[in-house]
């Protein structure tokens, strides 16, 4: 940020978010008291889109042909003239999530994520207006993060096109800028054989359970050859109905994880080879249904460093990067966005404002549901949103900053080319990763 205007820009962002804080808290509590599951967030969608319109944003409801997705954008009055004069204009993006969990409601604090994105977008908008600066800010309302990942179809359908960077915040038990979020994928595997009497004529059968067990054992052996940071999980869902019948059908669920896109692609292919080898060895046929894949999330270091600076100035005390990266989190569809453009996904402490980690406050628990509606949780949200808004404003107005952000993305993400995925039989079913958010191991 230009040094001569930095203090004014910071004040404008802080004042704008402070002015909106009470109304945003009301929005948050309305979402909190009306928890809605993924793709059913009707009240949240209506509440947030109405609010964004009231703040002067152009809103597209039901964006990307998704009932509860939306895109809200603001273009400052100075933008068109600057573009006509040949100036490069940057657009910054923020994400708001708002889906809840079954039984425990907003135990992941998505009511706070919803208003953090709104607050940051408002802060940037007001700063652009007050200082007659060219630029655009876009808020993406992204449903169903806890299940199939609404950001993924939104990305595929162009909602994130044209963004110089995109950011979002997530409530947690401590403050993190560099959480490690694993990529995760899965297969539903169905083996088909031939039934026969297990005593009178077992040689007439083709044992589908044998294939599933062989795949299970093969995956267990595969773990020895995988990186220590990768994971493979498998369960048998159906192994037959009677012990005296050779099973003609067996099925299982397989999940795999890795810390980056390259490793995720490799373990994906290794798992598929085991699946097909088991079919070949037993004479079965196999149908493989690939489930939604969340990519790992490489945090942009330029954005992360600047966010750390602003939050440190606001009183947050961060652990070292090594300590941050040692704290287990989970997986999120924001990883797919981070492999398409520069992203950060910081996590912020909603238990207290003193940077004291509360290990007993865990996401996806009733305690987290209750904490997500407290005054301290909202204060922490607005503090973090101010920092995120300032980073977003820097992307728009600071000469060379957006370019540095892009270079870091290209060095750390674009340059890492994963191997091509092997072909998968079948199609992706409407399956969910229960608790797939970036704060909780799925």
N, C-alpha and C positions, 0 to 999 in steps of 0.2 A: 504494500500500500504506500502511496506517495507520502513521504514523511511530512510535508507541509500541510496535508489535509487529513492525516491519520486521526488526530484527536477528534476532529469534527465528524468524520465518517463513523468512528466508534460510538460517539455520543448519539448520532442519528439512529444507528442500529439499535443501541440499547434503549433509547427513548421510545422507539417504535414498538419494540417487543414489550417494554414495561406498560405502554399504553394499552396494548391488546391483552395483557396477561389475565385480567379478570374475566373477560369474555371467553378467552381460550380455556381457562380453567372450567368454565361452565360447559363448553363443548366437550372437554375431556370427561367430565363427570357424567354427562349425558350418555356418551359412548360407553363409559364404564358401567353404568347402571342398566344398559341395554346390550349385553354381550351377544354378538352375532357370529356364527361360524363362517368359514370361508365361502365366498361367493353368495352369501346371504346377508351381507352387511348393509341392509336397506336403510336403516335409520342412520348409521354412520355416514353412508354415501350422501344422503340427503342433507344431513347436518353440515358436513364439511363443504359440500359444493355450494350450499346457500351462503355459508360464511365467507368462502373465497369470493363469491360474487359481491358480497357486501363490502369487501376490501378492495374492489376495483380490478379484479382479475377476470380475464376471459376464460370461461369454464366450459369444457366439453364433458358432459355427463355420459355415462355408459361407454366410456372410451374403448377403442379397440374391440368393439362388439362384445364387451364384458359388462354385464349388468351393473356391477358395483365398482368398476374402475372409473377414474376420472383424470383429466389433465387440466390444470389451471395455469395460465400463463399471463405474464405482464411484460409489455414492451414499453420502455420509457419514451417520453415524447421526443427526446433528443436522438433516438436511434436511427430513424429513417434518413435524416439529414446527414448523420455521420456515415452511414453506409453509402449514400450517394456521393459523398466526398472521398470514398475509397477506404474508409477506416474499417479495420477488422473488428467485428462485434461478437462478443462471446455471450453464450447462454449458459447459465448455471442451473443445475437441477437439484431438487430435494425430493425425498420420498417420504410418504406417510403411509403407515400400515394401520389397520384398524380391526382386523379379525380377532376373534376370541377363541378360547379353548373349550372343549366339552367339559361340563361339570364345574370347572374351576373359574370360568369366565375370563377376565383380563389378568390372568396369572403370569402373563408375559409383558404386561404394561403397554399393550399396543394403543391404548387410549392416550398414553404419553407420547408414543412415537407419532401418532396422528398429529398432535398439536405441536410437536417439535418441528416437524417439516413446515407446518403452516406458519409458525412463528418466524422461522428462518427466512421463508419466502417474503413475509411481510417486512422484516427488517431490511432485506436487500432492496425491495421495491421502494420503500420510503427513502432510503439513502440515495437511490438513483434519482428519484423525483426531486428531492430537496437540493441536490447538487447539480441538477441538469446534466446528468451523466448518461451516455448511451449504454444500453445493455438490456438483456432479457433474463427473466427468472421464471422457471417452470416448476410447478409442484405436481408430482405424480402420485395419485391415490392408487395404491397397489394392494388389491385384496388377496386373501387366501395364502398368506405367507406360511401359515402353520400347516397347510395341507399340500396342495399341488403347485404352489408358487405362482401367484398372479403376475409377477414381474416378467416371467419367462415369455408368455404369449404377448405381453405388452412390448417387450424388447423386439420380438420377432415381427410385430405389426407396426413398428416405427415410432413408438411413443418416446423413446430415448434418443432418437435421431437428432443430430445437431448440437448435442450438449458438449461443452468443453470438459465438464466433470459432473459427477452426481454424488450426493452425500446423504446419509441418514444417520440417526442416532438410535441407540437401543438401551433401555434401562437394565440395570444389573446390580450386583452387590458391591462392585468397586468400579473405579474409573480406568478405562482402557482405551488406548488409541490403536494398538496393534494386536487385537485378539486374533488367534489362529482359528479360522473356521475351515473345517475339512470339507472337501468335495464329497458328495455322496450320490451313489446310484444304486439301482437294484434291478433284479430280474424275478419274475414269476415263471417258474420252470414247470412244464408238464411233460411227463414221460408216458408214452403209450406203448403197451405191449399186447399180449394175448393171454386171456384167462384159461385156466385148465385146473383139473382136480390135482391138488398138491400131493396126494398119495397115489392115486390110481394112474395118473398120466402126467406127471410134472414135466416130462420131456416135450409135451405138446405146447407148453406155455412159454411165453416170453415175459419175463418178470420185470415189470416197470419199477417195482420197489427196489430191486437190485440196482437198477440204473440210478435211482435217486440216492441210494446209500453209497454207491460208488462215487457219485458226484460229491456227496458230503465228505467222504473220506479223501477224495482228490483235492478238494478245497482245503481240508485240514493240512494235507501235505504241502500244498501250494504256499501256505503261510510261511514256511521255512525259507522260501525263495523271494518273498516280498520284502520291501523296505520296512524297517521297524516303525515307520510313521504311517504305514498303510494298514488297513483293517479289512477283514472279510468275515461276514456273519452268515450263517445258514441255519434254517429250520426246515423240518419235513412237515408239510401241512396235511398230506393225505398219503397213507401207505397201504391202503387196502381196507377191506371190510371184514374179512374172515380169514383165519389162519390156514384153513384147509383149501383155500382158493389161491392160485397163482395170481397176484394182482396185475390187472391189465392197465391200471392207471395209478400214477403216483405224482405228487406235486410238492414243490418246495419254494421257499422264499429265500433269496440271496441278496445281501447288501454288501457293498464295498465302499471304501473311503480312501482318500489320499489328500496330502497337503497341497498339491498343486495340480494343474490341468494335465501336465505331461504324465505324472505318476497315476492320475486317475484313469487316463486313457489306457495306460499299460495294464493296470489291474483289471479294468473292464475286459480287455482282450484275453488276458490270462484266464479269467473266470470263465469266459465263453468257451475257450478251448477245453477246459475240464468238463463243462456241461456236455459238449458234443462228443468228447471222447467216451464218456460214460454211456451215451446212447449207442455209439458204434460198438463198444465192447459187449453190450448185452443184447444187441439186435433190436433195440427199441427205436421208435421215432421220438423226436422231442420238439416241442413248441416252446419258444422262449419269448416272453413278453417283457420288453424293456419298460421300466418305470421312469418317471420323471427324474432327471439328473440335475442335482444342484452342484455347481462348480465351486471349487475353493475360492477364497476371497483374498486376492493380493491387495493389501492396503497401499495406496499411493503415498510414497514417502514424503513428497513435497507438500501435499495437502496435510498429511499427518503431522509433519513438523510444525506447520503454521497453526494448525488446530491446537497442538500441545502448547505453543507459545501463548495463544489467546486464553486458554483455560488456566494455564499456570498464572498468568497475570490476574485472573479472576479468583485465584485462591486455591485451585485444585493442585494436589500434590500427587504426581503420577509415580508409579513404580518404574523401575528401569525397563527398557524394552525387553531385555532377556526375561525379566520376571513377568512382564505382561504376557509374553508369548508362551510361558509355561502354564498359564491358567487355562484349563480346558473349557471350551465353549461347545459349539455344535456346528450346524450347517444352515445355510440360508440361501434363498433365491437371489439375494443381492450379490452373491458370488458370480452368478451368470452375467450380471451387469458389469461387475468389476473385470471380467474378461473381455468386455466389449468397449469400455471407456474408463477413464480414471475415476476411482472411487475411494472413499473412506467410509467406515462403518464403526465409529467410536461407540463405546459403551459407557454409561454414566451411573454413578452411585445414587440410588434413590432412598437409601437408608439414612444418610446424614450428609451434611455439607462440609465435613471436616476430613474427607478422604480416608475414612476409617473403614476398612473392609469388614462387612458383616457376613461371615461364612455361613451363618444360619439362615440368611435370607436367600432362598433359592428360587429361581424362575420355575414356573409351572407348579407352584404350590399355593395353597390358600393364603399363606402369609404374604406372598407377593401380590396377590389380588388385593388384599387389604392395604398394603403399603402403596399401591399404585394410585390410590385416591387421596393420599395425605397431602398436607400443605408442603412438607419438606420434599416430597417427590415432585411436586409441581415447581417448586423453587429450583430444584436441581435441573429439571427439564428446561426451564427458561435460561438458566445460566449456560447450559451446554448449547442450547439453540442460538444464543448470542454469539458464542464462539464459532459455531458452524456458519452462521450468517456472515460473519466477518471474513471467514475464509472464502466463502462464495463471492463476496464483494471484491476481494482481492483478485480472484480469477477474472472478473469482469474488467476491473479498472487498473490493476497494477501492470505496467509495461513488462512484458517478458514472463510474467508469472504463469499464465496459462500454457505458454510454450514449454516452460520448465516442467510443469505438471505432465504435459503430453510426452515429453522425452522420457521421463521416469516410467511412465506407462509402457512406452514402446520398448524400453530396455528390460523391464522386469516381466512383461506380459507378452507382448507381440513377438519378442525374440525367442520365446520358449515355445517351440512347436511340438505338440503332442503327436504320437503316431496315429494313423488313421484308424478309426474304430472298425472292428469286424462287423459284418452284416449280422443282424438279429432277426430271427423268425418272429412272426406275430406282430402285434401292435401294442402300443402302450395302453394299459387299462386305466380306468379312472381310480387310481390308487393314491393313498395319501401317505406321506411320511409323518407319522404322528409325532408332533413336537419337534418339527424340523428347524425351528428358528435358530438364529445365531447365538442363542444364550443357553441352549440346553442340548445335551447329547441325545440324538435320535436313536 
